[in-house]
C-alpha cells in the first residue's frame, strides 16, 4: 500500500506501508543514494511473520517529490517526524541504513525519540560522516558523470559477489534520485555529523555492521557502540555495506529477535 504524506507545501514524501494491520511496526529509512526498495528482502519476509513494514523515500529520492532544498539532517529528521505523526506511530522500531542511520539518530536527538521503542542502525554514517576529500570527489563525479559515480558506489557496496542484474537494479535505484539531491546529501555528509546526538539516545539500540564495509568502515560502528549507552554491536562477518541483502537471513532473524 503506497501513499504520499505532505511534509511542507509542495513537498510530498512517498510511503510504502506493507501489512498495515501487523502487530509490530518497523519504520525503515534507506541509505544514500537509494530508496525504500533496497529493503525488498525484508519486506518479502517480515510482513508474512506479522510485522508491519513501512518504507519511506527521503525527499529527492525514489518516488518522493524532489525539491531543490531541504537536504540537511534537521530537515530530513523533520520529514520523518511528520510521517510518524501522520501515521500516528507509537512503540515502533526505527531502522536506518547508512545515511538513513544518521537521519534516524538525528530524529532520536531532535524529537527525544518520540514513538520509538527500539533503534536499529545498519552500516550507519555515524558518529562522523564522510571525509571532506572523499565527499568532494563524489560530488565532482556526480556533477560530471552521475551514472559512472553510481556504478562506482555499487561496486564498493557489497563484499559478496552479486549478479549483473542485481548490480543493475541497485544502480537503477540510485538513478531514481534527482541529481541535485544526490549531491546535496553528499554535501551534508561532508559538512555535518551526528556525534553530539548519540548520548541523547536512550532506547535499546542494535548496531549491525559488515566487517568488510568499504563505505562506512567497521571502526565507525565500534565508536558508535561506545557512544550509545544501551547499545549492542553485531558484526556481520560476510558483509560489506549491504548486510540487509548479503546476510539477509541472519539480518531478518536478528531483527525479529531484537524486536520481540
C-alpha positions in Angstrom: 0.0 0.0 0.0 1.7 3.2 -1.2 0.7 6.8 -0.5 2.0 10.3 -0.1 2.4 12.5 3.0 2.9 16.2 2.7 5.8 17.4 4.8 5.8 21.1 3.6 3.9 23.0 0.9 4.7 21.4 -2.4 6.8 18.5 -1.0 5.2 15.1 -0.7 7.0 12.1 0.7 6.3 8.6 -0.6 5.5 5.9 1.9 5.2 2.2 1.3 3.2 0.5 4.0 3.3 -3.3 3.9 0.9 -5.2 6.2 -0.7 -2.1 7.9 -2.5 -4.4 10.4 0.7 -6.1 11.6 1.3 -6.5 15.3 4.6 -4.7 15.5 5.9 -1.9 13.3 9.3 -1.3 11.8 10.0 2.0 10.0 12.8 1.7 7.5 15.0 4.6 6.5 17.0 3.9 3.4 20.6 4.9 2.6 22.3 7.2 0.0 21.8 7.1 -3.0 18.9 4.5 -2.9 15.3 4.4 -1.8 12.9 2.2 0.2 13.1 -0.6 -2.4 16.6 -1.5 -1.0 14.7 -3.3 1.8 12.8 -5.6 -0.6 14.3 -8.7 1.1 12.9 -7.6 4.4 9.5 -6.7 3.0 9.3 -10.2 1.4 9.7 -11.9 4.8 8.8 -9.8 7.8 5.2 -9.0 6.9 4.4 -12.7 6.5 5.5 -13.1 10.1 3.1 -10.5 11.4 5.2 -7.3 11.2 4.1 -4.0 9.7 7.0 -2.7 7.5 7.0 0.9 6.4 9.5 2.2 3.9 10.0 6.0 3.4 11.6 7.6 0.4 13.5 10.7 1.5 12.7 14.0 -0.3 14.6 13.9 -3.6 14.7 10.1 -3.7 12.6 7.3 -5.1 9.0 8.2 -5.6 9.1 11.3 -3.4 9.0 14.9 -4.6 12.3 16.4 -5.5 12.6 19.9 -4.2 15.9 21.8 -4.7 16.4 22.3 -1.0 16.0 20.8 2.5 18.7 18.2 2.5 20.3 18.8 5.9 19.9 16.4 8.7 17.5 18.6 10.7 15.1 18.9 7.8 15.3 15.2 6.9 14.6 14.3 10.5 11.6 16.8 10.5 10.3 14.9 7.4 10.5 11.6 9.3 8.7 13.2 12.3 5.8 14.4 10.1 5.5 10.9 8.6 5.5 9.4 12.2 2.8 11.9 13.4 0.7 11.4 10.2 0.6 7.7 10.7 0.2 8.0 14.5 3.1 5.6 15.0 3.8 4.5 18.6 6.0 1.9 20.2 7.7 1.1 16.9 11.2 0.2 15.8 13.2 2.7 13.7 15.7 1.1 11.4 18.1 3.3 9.4 20.8 2.3 6.9 23.9 4.3 6.2 22.9 8.0 5.8 19.4 6.8 6.9 21.1 5.7 10.1 22.4 9.3 10.6 18.9 10.7 9.9 17.4 8.2 12.4 20.0 9.3 15.0 19.1 13.0 14.4 15.4 12.2 14.7 16.1 10.5 18.1 18.0 13.5 19.4 15.8 16.2 17.9 12.5 14.7 18.9 13.6 12.8 22.1 12.9 9.6 20.2 9.2 10.2 20.2 7.3 7.0 19.5 10.4 4.9 19.1 10.8 1.9 21.4 13.9 0.4 19.7 16.5 1.7 17.3 18.4 -0.3 14.6 21.5 1.2 12.9 22.7 -0.6 9.8 26.1 0.4 8.4 25.2 3.8 9.8 27.0 7.0 8.9 28.0 7.6 12.5 29.5 9.1 14.6 31.2 11.2 11.9 30.2 11.2 8.2 32.3 11.3 5.0 35.8 12.8 4.9 35.9 16.1 3.0 38.2 14.9 0.2 36.1 11.8 -0.5 32.8 13.7 -0.4 34.1 16.3 -2.8 35.2 13.6 -5.2 31.7 12.1 -5.1 30.2 15.5 -5.8 32.6 16.3 -8.7 31.9 12.8 -10.2 28.2 13.2 -9.8 28.1 16.6 -11.4 30.1 15.4 -14.4 29.1 11.7 -14.9 26.5 10.6 -12.3 25.9 7.2 -13.8 29.6 6.4 -13.6 29.7 7.6 -10.0 26.7 5.5 -9.1 28.2 2.4 -10.7 31.4 3.0 -8.7 29.3 3.1 -5.5 27.5 -0.1 -6.5 30.9 -1.8 -7.0 32.0 -0.7 -3.5 28.7 -1.6 -1.8 28.9 -5.4 -1.4 31.5 -7.8 -0.1 29.8 -10.9 -1.6 29.7 -11.4 -5.3 26.5 -10.0 -6.9 24.9 -10.8 -10.2 24.9 -8.4 -13.1 21.1 -8.0 -13.0 21.3 -7.3 -9.2 24.0 -4.7 -9.8 21.9 -3.1 -12.5 18.9 -3.0 -10.1 20.9 -1.2 -7.3 22.3 1.2 -10.0 18.7 2.0 -11.1 17.6 2.8 -7.6 20.4 5.4 -7.4 19.3 6.9 -10.8 15.8 7.4 -9.5 17.1 10.2 -7.2 17.4 13.7 -8.5 20.9 14.8 -9.4 20.7 17.8 -7.2 19.6 15.8 -4.2 22.3 13.2 -4.8 25.0 15.9 -4.5 23.2 17.8 -1.7 23.2 14.8 0.6 26.9 14.2 0.0 27.5 17.9 0.9 25.5 17.3 4.1 27.6 14.2 4.8 30.7 16.3 4.3 29.6 19.2 6.5 27.5 17.6 9.2 27.7 14.7 11.6 25.7 13.1 14.4 28.4 12.8 17.0 26.7 15.0 19.6 23.4 13.3 19.1 24.5 9.9 20.3 24.3 10.4 24.1 20.7 11.5 23.7 19.6 8.0 22.5 18.1 6.2 25.5 16.2 3.3 23.9 17.8 -0.2 23.3 19.9 0.1 20.1 21.1 -2.7 17.8 24.1 -1.9 15.6 24.5 -4.1 12.6 27.7 -3.6 10.5 29.6 -5.6 8.0 33.2 -6.0 8.9 34.2 -5.6 5.2 32.3 -2.3 4.8 34.3 -0.1 2.4 31.8 2.8 2.6 31.4 3.2 6.3 34.4 1.4 8.0 33.6 -1.1 10.8 35.6 1.1 13.2 32.8 3.7 13.0 30.3 1.1 14.3 32.6 0.4 17.2 32.8 4.1 18.0 29.0 4.4 17.8 28.6 1.4 20.1 30.8 3.1 22.7 28.9 6.4 22.5 25.3 5.0 22.7 24.7 3.8 26.3 22.2 0.9 25.8 23.6 -0.5 22.5 24.9 -3.8 21.2 27.1 -4.2 18.1 26.7 -7.3 16.0 29.5 -7.7 13.4 28.4 -9.3 10.1 31.4 -11.4 9.0 30.4 -11.9 5.3 29.0 -8.4 4.6 30.2 -5.1 3.2 27.8 -2.1 3.3 24.8 -4.3 2.2 24.2 -6.6 5.2 20.4 -6.3 4.6 21.0 -8.4 1.4 24.4 -10.1 1.8 23.3 -11.9 5.0 19.6 -11.4 4.7 18.5 -14.5 6.6 20.7 -13.7 9.6 19.7 -10.0 9.3 16.0 -10.7 9.4 16.3 -13.2 12.2 18.3 -10.8 14.3 15.8 -8.1 13.7 13.0 -10.3 14.8 14.9 -11.4 18.0 15.7 -7.8 18.8 12.2 -6.5 18.4 10.5 -9.4 20.2 
